[in-house]
Amino acid sequence: MMWLVIVLAVLLVVLGLYLSMTAGRIDRLHQRIETSTLALDAHLLRRSSIAIELATAGVLDPASSLLIADAAHVARTSADLDPVLKAQAESELTAALDAALDDPEETAEIEVTELGSELLDELDAAFRRVQLSRRFRNDAVRACRQVRSQFLVRIFRLAGHTTWPQTWEMDDTMPQGLSER
Amino acid sequence: MKIGLVCPYTWDTPGGVRSHVADLALTLQEHGHKVSVLAPVDDPAGLPPWVVDGGRAVAVPYNGAVARMNFGVKAANTVRRWVRDGEFDVLHIHEPLAPGLSLLACWVARGPIVATWHSSHVRSRMLSAGYYIAQTAMEKVRGSIAVSEDARRTLVAHVGGDAVLIPNGVRVAAFASDGRLPQISTGHPTILFLGRIDEPRKGLDVLLDALPSIMAQVPNIRVYVAGPGDLGDQHEHLHPALAEVVTFLGRVSDEDKARALRSVDLYVAPHTGGESFGIVLIEAMAAETAVLASDLPAFRRVLEDGKSGALFVNEDSSDLAAQAVRLLGDSAAREQLVAAGRTRVREFDWDVVVDDVIAVYESVGMPGEKVTTDIRGQIVGRLGIRPVS
């Protein structure tokens, strides 16, 4: 009888340790998603700021300038919106930039001026950082979902009342004129 | 930026990962960043000021080869102190699952952590045994880099998760400058082999087996073998006729490796497997030496399917011999390979590649975030035991 009690006690301790460590993992993963969201936000903001600068620098034609300025303004002021709407606004900025910068021959003309070439360099850098941080953020979501869907995690509700993490879906394809400079 | 780099393999022994870390550290510093490298060190004398002694390494079998690494409580405390005092903006861990300083760094740190995967042959047995540990450590890595498509596939298949592909860099300028190795004959057709001589995967045996038929057609051939390993053993196996044409240079410094490459007519890479990238091929191209390599998938990619370097059927000594004879007798063909190689290496110049690495650094953290030590999630932390510092 005694050994049964001991075995049960040991099993309980092991289970407790496992649950506690897994809860720690989930907590860490939630923090990783949170920080990578902030990193992504920072790079999106940087991208829209440079887009506005590009639109107002007088290096683009008036129609493209207006289109980009409008889309960038909407993207910048979408920070407080629901994530889906925010992602949609950012995708529309990508589309506006793509409309203006999809032709390598045209971007070559913008690059003739020092200001134009500087702004395109900055936009290129910001674009790449948006792509990377979105990729890293979605990878964090994937890792978190993987742990959260484990049987014991669901039974013992180790994730508490936190919402099921969502990936950030938006179009962040670089305009051809920018990537093929 | 203040960047902490972790190299799991000993700083004293030349190797792919170690060279990668050293070159990355130098290039980052040239670009104005502050860098500290933590690595196992056997002999602290002559260590550059930016390398921190992570303790003595011991030789352990790992991933099909003998690696010199260190681990244990003392090493863990060294890593913890280095992370705590470093106040890094980014911690960049190389080969994160190598059971040494790298894995320890994953455990003790939190914050903006980047990891680079080098190996394409992580044994799944080891990964499944340590799956929980691997997962727990990997979950802290915010951004993964793979140096090759093979390394990326290994990560995706065995550990899960995504990785950005950033190829290995070469400090092209360091290989392209002048200077020859005086031991290498100028009056003979010459072949160079680089790598550990007692490690079958490096393929020295394939080259030695090909030698008799090369000698039959190029009698005055000279072969130079540069790399560490047990010399005596190889000498005993060497046929007396071969011993005359083969010179063992022993372990060479990075500078002498570049000089040796520049001094020979043909660099032969008979590796039989386990290579995920083939940095040495890029180095040879940067030194403007014609390359003949086995047709491993990684080598095919680097050499653009034979455009910037010749290929032979892997482990096939007679094909190696035929290709070597053809190239040694045709300086125009060698020139053509060298010219194609010169263009190819530009893509791998650290000066260019480092921008991609910095983009990753800037994408993993909140602005102003620092790397800190982490004891949560570990049993010691949960029991309230604080490690002595």
Interface residues (C-beta under 8 A of the other chain):
Chain A: L17 S20 M21 G24 R25 D27 R28 L29 R32 T35 S36 L38 A39 A42 H43 A125 R128 R129 L132 S133 R135 F136 N138 D139 A140 R142 A143 Q146 V147
Chain B: R110 P112 T136 M138 E139 K140 R142 G143 S144 G160 G161 D162 V164 A359 V360 E362 S363 V364 G365 M366 P367 E369 R376 G377 I379 R382
